[in-house]
Amino acid sequence: MTVIHAAKARSVWDSRGRPTIEVEITTAAGTACAIAPAGASRGEREAHELRDADHLGVDIACATFDREIAPCLLGMAVDAQTTIDARLIAIDGTETRGRLGANTLIATSMAVAHAAARANGLPLYQWLLADRKLPALPMPEIQILGGGAHAERRIDLQDLMVVPVGADDWPTALRWCAAVYRAARALLDASHSLRGVADEGGFFPNVGGDAAALELLTRAIDHAGYRPGDQLVISLDVAASQFYTPHGYLPAGAAQALASSEWIERLVGWCRCYPIRLVEDPADQNDLGGFQAFRHALPSCRVVGDDLVTTRAEDIRAAARCGAIDAALIKPNQVGTLSEAKSAFDACLASNVMPIVSARSGETEDVTIAHLATGWGAAMLKVGSIARGERTAKWNEMLRISEALGHPPLHPIY
């Protein structure tokens, strides 16, 4: 049995220039680290981070780890993930994970997983796979254009992404998406519409609203030499809670707030005009009827829950039962530990909901998410764009995993 004999935390930096917490776990087999990500667009039920008085620093989180968590980890079997996670939850003692912080807990939980894999002489994805066979790798979902909370609300839609549904393997999938990314840049340059890069590496354009952005992305797929709707499809993160008000939905340029039915009708119209096959958070997190109406209107389109379910098993099951979603994001830092995230993942499988393992807008060089998506057998992996080091670190890790496994096929998403 390999036990933990040292643990410490430190403050490091994320992709938005903000501090985040890294946890280091040491056993006789060596040292393993993991870094907590952070989101900008958050659901109401998302677990709480522990930050300093400036709402940015993590010095308090690091000190709390050293004082309360590290002593409890010493001597524990490193491969007892569920036991360790349960202890972390018990030490925190709150429903929101706010006393120790979900950022502290997830960094600890991920570092323990890496240390356990190292102690067993395996990469993390293989340790998670155990003796299971892997029939397919997760399909990548890659941002090309960014908006919403990630890009100063230049457009309402938060993520306009492509999914290479016609690609045979990871190298091909990434090559196709990179070509679309470059084509989008060329189109934006030609029209003098490029105004910067969003948090997750996609371009944020100065165009005439959401429909114009969708038109641009469809053209970019075509200009890259691929067939929109066949080889590559569009996936949206609407993040509708970001522009929902007590009076209804208020997208940019609207003269007045739209009722739920009016907003859903507008969104359905876009999906019928453009090759959109997945839509995340089409309605506000408290507008269950909006989710249901959208899914009923477009049964061929995957409806993905994020703010609605925040990686909680019970919420995923409830949303599936009432027909609101048929896919869900799994973001481990939304709940605080890998064990809880895995329970949400398993709830997806049991409820016929497609699980999409997802990174956050504030990321680092940490590649844990690629191993979780592979080892758990996720249908899709959402990381951001195919630019910026904190994003390419994950995509390149998936290339290495794919190569090690002999380049398996990609998971079908329909």
C-alpha positions as CSV (number, residue, x, y, z in Angstrom):
1,M,0.0,0.0,0.0
2,T,1.4,3.4,-1.0
3,V,0.6,6.2,1.4
4,I,0.7,10.0,1.3
5,H,3.7,11.3,3.3
6,A,3.6,14.9,2.2
7,A,1.1,17.4,0.9
8,K,1.3,21.2,0.2
9,A,-0.4,24.0,-1.7
10,R,0.8,27.0,-3.5
11,S,-0.6,29.9,-5.4
12,V,0.0,29.9,-9.2
13,W,-1.5,31.8,-12.2
14,D,-4.3,31.0,-14.6
15,S,-4.9,32.1,-18.2
16,R,-6.8,35.2,-17.1
17,G,-3.9,36.5,-15.0
18,R,-5.6,35.5,-11.8
19,P,-4.2,33.4,-8.9
20,T,-5.3,29.8,-8.5
21,I,-4.4,27.0,-6.2
22,E,-2.0,24.1,-7.0
23,V,-1.8,21.1,-4.7
24,E,1.2,18.8,-4.6
25,I,0.9,15.2,-3.2
26,T,4.1,13.1,-2.4
27,T,4.3,9.4,-1.9
28,A,7.2,6.9,-2.1
29,A,6.6,6.8,-5.8
30,G,7.2,10.5,-6.3
31,T,5.3,13.8,-6.5
32,A,2.1,14.7,-8.4
33,C,0.4,18.1,-8.8
34,A,-2.9,19.4,-10.0
35,I,-4.2,23.0,-10.5
36,A,-7.8,24.2,-10.0
37,P,-9.5,25.9,-12.9
38,A,-12.0,28.7,-12.6
39,G,-15.1,29.7,-14.5
40,A,-16.5,33.1,-15.5
41,S,-20.0,32.0,-16.4
42,R,-21.3,30.1,-13.3
43,G,-24.5,28.4,-12.4
44,E,-26.3,29.4,-9.2
45,R,-25.7,26.1,-7.6
46,E,-22.1,25.8,-8.5
47,A,-19.8,25.1,-5.5
48,H,-18.1,28.2,-4.1
49,E,-14.4,29.0,-4.3
50,L,-12.3,30.2,-1.4
51,R,-10.7,33.5,-2.3
52,D,-8.9,36.3,-0.4
53,A,-10.6,39.6,0.5
54,D,-9.8,41.0,-2.9
55,H,-11.9,38.1,-4.4
56,L,-8.9,37.1,-6.5
57,G,-6.0,35.7,-4.3
58,V,-5.8,32.2,-2.9
59,D,-3.5,32.8,0.0
60,I,-6.2,31.9,2.5
61,A,-7.0,28.8,0.5
62,C,-3.4,27.7,0.6
63,A,-3.1,28.4,4.3
64,T,-6.3,26.5,5.0
65,F,-5.0,23.5,3.0
66,D,-1.8,23.5,5.0
67,R,-3.6,23.8,8.3
68,E,-6.6,21.6,7.9
69,I,-6.3,19.3,4.8
70,A,-2.6,18.3,4.7
71,P,-2.5,16.8,8.2
72,C,-5.5,14.6,7.5
73,L,-4.1,13.3,4.3
74,L,-0.8,12.1,5.8
75,G,-0.7,8.3,6.1
76,M,-3.8,7.7,3.9
77,A,-3.6,5.2,1.1
78,V,-3.2,7.3,-2.0
79,D,-5.4,5.0,-4.2
80,A,-8.4,5.4,-1.8
81,Q,-9.9,8.2,-3.9
82,T,-13.5,7.9,-2.6
83,T,-12.4,7.7,1.0
84,I,-10.1,10.8,0.6
85,D,-12.8,12.8,-1.2
86,A,-15.3,11.9,1.5
87,R,-12.9,13.1,4.1
88,L,-12.4,16.4,2.2
89,I,-16.2,16.9,2.1
90,A,-16.6,16.1,5.8
91,I,-13.8,18.5,6.8
92,D,-15.4,21.3,4.7
93,G,-18.8,20.5,6.3
94,T,-20.9,22.9,4.0
95,E,-23.3,22.2,1.2
96,T,-21.6,24.8,-1.0
97,R,-18.0,23.7,-0.2
98,G,-17.4,27.3,0.7
99,R,-15.4,26.8,3.9
100,L,-12.4,25.1,2.4
101,G,-13.4,26.1,-1.2
102,A,-14.2,24.0,-4.2
103,N,-11.0,25.2,-5.8
104,T,-9.0,23.8,-2.9
105,L,-10.9,20.5,-2.9
106,I,-10.7,19.9,-6.6
107,A,-7.0,20.6,-6.8
108,T,-6.5,18.2,-3.9
109,S,-8.7,15.5,-5.4
110,M,-7.1,15.7,-8.8
111,A,-3.6,15.6,-7.3
112,V,-4.4,12.5,-5.3
113,A,-5.7,10.8,-8.5
114,H,-2.4,11.6,-10.3
115,A,-0.4,10.4,-7.3
116,A,-2.3,7.2,-7.2
117,A,-1.8,6.6,-11.0
118,R,1.9,7.3,-10.5
119,A,2.2,4.9,-7.6
120,N,0.7,2.2,-9.8
121,G,3.0,3.0,-12.8
122,L,0.2,4.2,-15.1
123,P,-0.9,7.4,-16.7
124,L,-4.0,8.7,-15.1
125,Y,-6.3,7.7,-18.0
126,Q,-5.2,4.1,-17.7
127,W,-5.6,4.1,-14.0
128,L,-9.1,5.3,-14.4
129,L,-9.9,2.8,-17.1
130,A,-8.7,-0.1,-15.0
131,D,-9.6,-3.2,-16.9
132,R,-12.3,-1.6,-19.1
133,K,-11.8,-1.6,-22.8
134,L,-12.0,1.8,-24.6
135,P,-14.0,1.5,-27.8
136,A,-13.7,5.2,-28.8
137,L,-12.1,8.5,-27.7
138,P,-14.2,11.6,-26.8
139,M,-15.2,13.8,-29.7
140,P,-13.5,17.3,-29.5
141,E,-15.6,20.4,-29.3
142,I,-13.5,23.5,-30.2
143,Q,-14.4,27.1,-29.9
144,I,-13.9,29.3,-33.0
145,L,-15.7,32.5,-31.9
146,G,-16.3,33.7,-28.4
147,G,-18.9,36.1,-27.0
148,G,-20.9,36.6,-23.9
149,A,-19.1,36.7,-20.5
150,H,-15.9,35.5,-22.2
151,A,-15.6,38.5,-24.7
152,E,-17.1,41.7,-23.4
153,R,-20.6,40.7,-24.7
154,R,-19.7,41.6,-28.3
155,I,-22.3,39.0,-29.2
156,D,-24.7,37.2,-26.9
157,L,-23.8,33.7,-27.7
158,Q,-21.0,32.7,-25.4
159,D,-19.3,30.0,-27.5
160,L,-19.6,29.2,-31.2
161,M,-17.8,25.9,-31.6
162,V,-17.2,23.3,-34.3
163,V,-17.5,19.5,-33.8
164,P,-15.6,17.4,-36.4
165,V,-18.3,14.7,-36.7
166,G,-16.8,13.3,-39.9
167,A,-13.3,12.9,-38.7
168,D,-11.9,9.4,-38.2
169,D,-9.5,10.1,-35.3
170,W,-7.9,12.8,-33.1
171,P,-5.2,13.9,-35.4
172,T,-7.7,14.4,-38.3
173,A,-10.2,16.1,-36.0
174,L,-7.8,18.7,-34.7
175,R,-6.4,19.3,-38.2
176,W,-9.9,20.1,-39.5
177,C,-10.8,22.4,-36.6
178,A,-7.5,24.3,-36.9
179,A,-8.2,24.9,-40.6
180,V,-11.6,26.3,-39.7
181,Y,-10.0,28.5,-37.0
182,R,-7.5,29.9,-39.6
183,A,-10.3,30.4,-42.1
184,A,-12.4,32.4,-39.6
185,R,-9.4,34.6,-38.9
186,A,-9.0,35.2,-42.6
187,L,-12.6,36.2,-43.0
188,L,-12.5,38.5,-40.0
189,D,-9.3,40.1,-41.3
190,A,-10.8,40.6,-44.8
191,S,-13.8,42.4,-43.3
192,H,-11.9,44.3,-40.7
193,S,-14.1,42.7,-38.1
194,L,-11.6,41.2,-35.7
195,R,-11.6,42.9,-32.3
196,G,-9.6,40.5,-30.1
197,V,-9.4,37.0,-28.7
198,A,-11.8,35.7,-26.0
199,D,-10.9,34.0,-22.7
200,E,-10.8,30.6,-24.3
201,G,-8.8,31.5,-27.4
202,G,-11.6,32.0,-29.9
203,F,-11.9,35.2,-31.9
204,F,-14.5,37.8,-30.8
205,P,-15.8,39.6,-33.8
206,N,-17.3,43.0,-34.4
207,V,-20.2,41.8,-36.5
208,G,-23.9,42.6,-36.7
209,G,-25.1,40.3,-33.9
210,D,-25.5,36.6,-33.3
211,A,-26.9,35.6,-36.7
212,A,-24.0,37.3,-38.5
213,A,-21.6,35.4,-36.3
214,L,-23.3,32.1,-37.1
215,E,-23.1,33.0,-40.8
216,L,-19.4,33.8,-40.5
217,L,-18.7,30.4,-38.8
218,T,-20.7,28.5,-41.4
219,R,-18.6,30.3,-44.1
220,A,-15.4,29.5,-42.3
221,I,-16.2,25.8,-42.4
222,D,-16.8,26.1,-46.1
223,H,-13.7,28.2,-46.8
224,A,-11.6,25.7,-44.9
225,G,-12.7,23.1,-47.5
226,Y,-15.2,21.1,-45.4
227,R,-18.9,20.4,-45.7
228,P,-21.0,22.3,-43.0
229,G,-23.5,19.9,-41.4
230,D,-21.7,16.9,-42.7
231,Q,-18.0,16.9,-41.9
232,L,-18.2,19.6,-39.3
233,V,-21.3,20.9,-37.4
234,I,-21.8,23.9,-35.1
235,S,-22.2,23.7,-31.4
236,L,-23.4,26.6,-29.3
237,D,-23.1,27.6,-25.7
238,V,-25.9,30.1,-25.4
239,A,-25.3,30.8,-21.7
240,A,-28.8,32.3,-21.7
241,S,-28.7,33.0,-18.0
242,Q,-26.2,35.8,-18.7
243,F,-28.8,37.9,-20.5
244,Y,-31.9,36.8,-18.6
245,T,-33.6,39.5,-16.6
246,P,-36.7,39.6,-14.3
247,H,-38.6,40.8,-17.4
248,G,-37.4,38.1,-19.8
249,Y,-34.5,37.6,-22.2
250,L,-32.7,40.8,-23.2
251,P,-30.2,40.1,-26.0
252,A,-28.1,42.9,-27.3
253,G,-30.0,45.2,-29.6
254,A,-33.4,44.1,-28.4
255,A,-35.8,47.0,-27.9
256,Q,-37.5,45.1,-25.0
257,A,-37.1,41.9,-23.2
258,L,-38.3,38.8,-24.9
259,A,-40.7,36.3,-23.3
260,S,-39.3,32.7,-23.0
261,S,-41.4,31.5,-26.0
262,E,-40.1,34.4,-28.1
263,W,-36.5,33.8,-27.3
264,I,-36.8,30.1,-27.9
265,E,-38.5,30.8,-31.3
266,R,-35.5,33.0,-32.3
267,L,-33.0,30.3,-31.2
268,V,-34.9,27.6,-33.0
269,G,-34.9,29.8,-36.2
270,W,-31.1,30.0,-36.1
271,C,-30.8,26.3,-35.6
272,R,-32.9,25.7,-38.7
273,C,-30.9,28.1,-40.8
274,Y,-27.4,26.9,-39.8
275,P,-25.8,23.5,-39.2
276,I,-26.2,23.6,-35.4
277,R,-26.4,20.2,-33.8
278,L,-25.7,20.9,-30.1
279,V,-27.0,23.8,-28.0
280,E,-25.9,24.3,-24.4
281,D,-28.1,26.2,-21.9
282,P,-30.6,27.5,-24.5
283,A,-32.7,29.0,-21.6
284,D,-32.1,30.5,-18.2
285,Q,-31.1,28.0,-15.4
286,N,-34.5,28.6,-13.8
287,D,-36.5,28.4,-17.0
288,L,-37.1,24.7,-17.2
289,G,-40.0,25.2,-19.6
290,G,-37.7,27.0,-22.0
291,F,-35.4,24.0,-22.1
292,Q,-38.3,21.6,-22.7
293,A,-39.8,23.8,-25.4
294,F,-36.5,24.0,-27.3
295,R,-35.9,20.3,-27.1
296,H,-39.5,19.6,-28.2
297,A,-39.1,22.0,-31.2
298,L,-35.7,20.5,-32.3
299,P,-35.6,16.8,-31.4
300,S,-32.6,16.3,-33.8
301,C,-30.5,18.8,-31.8
302,R,-28.7,17.8,-28.6
303,V,-29.7,20.0,-25.7
304,V,-26.9,20.3,-23.2
305,G,-27.3,21.3,-19.6
306,D,-24.6,23.3,-17.7
307,D,-26.0,26.1,-15.5
308,L,-29.1,24.0,-15.2
309,V,-27.4,21.0,-13.6
310,T,-23.9,22.2,-12.4
311,T,-22.4,18.7,-12.4
312,R,-24.9,17.4,-9.8
313,A,-26.1,13.9,-10.2
314,E,-29.6,14.6,-8.7
315,D,-30.1,17.6,-11.0
316,I,-29.0,15.7,-14.1
317,R,-31.5,12.9,-13.3
318,A,-34.3,15.4,-12.7
319,A,-33.6,17.3,-15.9
320,A,-33.5,14.1,-17.9
321,R,-36.7,12.8,-16.4
322,C,-38.7,15.9,-17.5
323,G,-37.2,15.9,-21.0
324,A,-35.2,19.1,-20.6
325,I,-31.8,17.8,-21.7
326,D,-30.2,14.8,-23.4
327,A,-26.6,15.9,-22.8
328,A,-24.8,17.5,-19.8
329,L,-21.4,19.2,-19.1
330,I,-19.2,17.6,-16.4
331,K,-17.0,20.2,-14.8
332,P,-15.3,18.8,-11.7
333,N,-14.7,22.1,-10.0
334,Q,-18.5,22.8,-10.0
335,V,-18.9,20.2,-7.2
336,G,-15.4,20.0,-5.6
337,T,-14.2,16.4,-5.9
338,L,-13.6,13.9,-8.6
339,S,-15.8,11.4,-6.8
340,E,-18.8,13.8,-7.0
341,A,-18.0,14.6,-10.6
342,K,-17.9,10.9,-11.4
343,S,-21.2,10.4,-9.7
344,A,-22.7,13.1,-12.0
345,F,-21.0,11.4,-15.0
346,D,-22.6,8.0,-14.0
347,A,-25.9,9.7,-13.6
348,C,-25.7,10.8,-17.2
349,L,-25.1,7.3,-18.4
350,A,-27.9,5.9,-16.3
351,S,-30.3,8.6,-17.6
352,N,-29.4,8.3,-21.3
353,V,-27.8,11.7,-21.2
354,M,-24.6,12.3,-23.2
355,P,-21.7,13.3,-20.9
356,I,-19.4,16.1,-22.1
357,V,-16.3,16.6,-19.9
358,S,-15.5,20.3,-19.9
359,A,-12.7,22.6,-18.9
360,R,-13.3,26.2,-17.8
361,S,-12.6,29.7,-19.1
362,G,-9.8,30.2,-16.5
363,E,-7.3,27.4,-17.2
364,T,-3.7,26.5,-16.8
365,E,-1.2,23.9,-18.2
366,D,-2.9,21.2,-16.1
367,V,-4.1,18.4,-18.4
368,T,-6.2,16.4,-15.9
369,I,-9.3,17.0,-17.9
370,A,-8.0,15.1,-20.9
371,H,-7.3,12.0,-18.7
372,L,-10.7,12.2,-17.0
373,A,-12.6,12.4,-20.4
374,T,-10.6,9.4,-21.7
375,G,-10.6,7.3,-18.5
376,W,-14.2,7.8,-17.8
377,G,-15.2,7.2,-21.4
378,A,-16.8,10.6,-22.1
379,A,-18.6,11.2,-25.4
380,M,-17.1,14.6,-25.9
381,L,-14.4,16.9,-24.5
382,K,-14.9,20.7,-24.4
383,V,-11.7,22.7,-23.8
384,G,-12.0,26.0,-25.7
385,S,-10.2,27.0,-28.9
386,I,-7.2,25.4,-30.6
387,A,-5.0,28.4,-29.6
388,R,-3.3,29.5,-26.3
389,G,-1.1,27.3,-24.3
390,E,-3.6,26.4,-21.6
391,R,-5.9,25.0,-24.4
392,T,-3.3,23.4,-26.6
393,A,-1.9,21.6,-23.6
394,K,-5.1,19.6,-23.3
395,W,-5.5,19.0,-27.1
396,N,-1.8,17.9,-27.4
397,E,-2.2,15.6,-24.4
398,M,-5.2,14.0,-26.2
399,L,-3.0,13.5,-29.3
400,R,-0.5,11.6,-27.1
401,I,-3.2,9.5,-25.5
402,S,-4.6,8.7,-28.9
403,E,-1.2,7.7,-30.2
404,A,-0.6,5.5,-27.2
405,L,-3.9,3.7,-27.8
406,G,-3.4,3.3,-31.6
407,H,-5.7,6.2,-32.6
408,P,-9.1,4.7,-31.8
409,P,-12.2,6.1,-33.6
410,L,-14.1,9.1,-32.1
411,H,-17.2,8.7,-30.1
412,P,-20.4,9.3,-32.2
413,I,-22.6,12.0,-30.8
414,Y,-25.9,11.4,-32.6
